């Protein structure tokens, strides 16, 4: 836990699991917290999972995984596929009405901004992640590679994060993201931004990683 001035306020150990490559964290409407263990830089992992923890109180010193959802991607048959089809890394997800929605990070040779949207049920078990959208962002890697996601309280707006921009998604439905409208908003700032969350429905908190003397900050960003 970190306060609004950047001071570390709590440090919670997740006792009964390993960190293969934790990439994003989200919560559901009831406040349950989920960790996405689906970092897949080489597009070769076959142990992708989402972990639900019993963290309810910021004063807890430790927490346990109480539900594990493992999955594989619909359409991926090679581990890794050809470098022109490295579309199966992921650093961004949200929970909506009993399902997780994963937004992949394009690491393909010849990057063109394409990303995939997958749906996975929020329950214990092993599942095929269902492909429900193939979309495209404009620009190069820093403009369009997706590093985090967050959803608003009314579940009708999803924000995706890039190093330089946010992308505001609207017009999606629970089982179909193919007609999603995407509004690109430049942050006029380039850094290794890796985390975004709605503080309230008009305010985002964005964090970047420290790189030399740059970054290591949490920023507030107001939506119109």
Helices and strands as residue ranges (DSSP letters): E 13-14, E 24-27, E 33-37, E 48-53, E 62-63, E 65-73, G 83-85, E 89-96, E 99-105, E 114-121, E 125-136, H 141-144, E 148-151, E 158-161, E 165-170, E 181-186, E 193-200, E 203-208, E 218-222
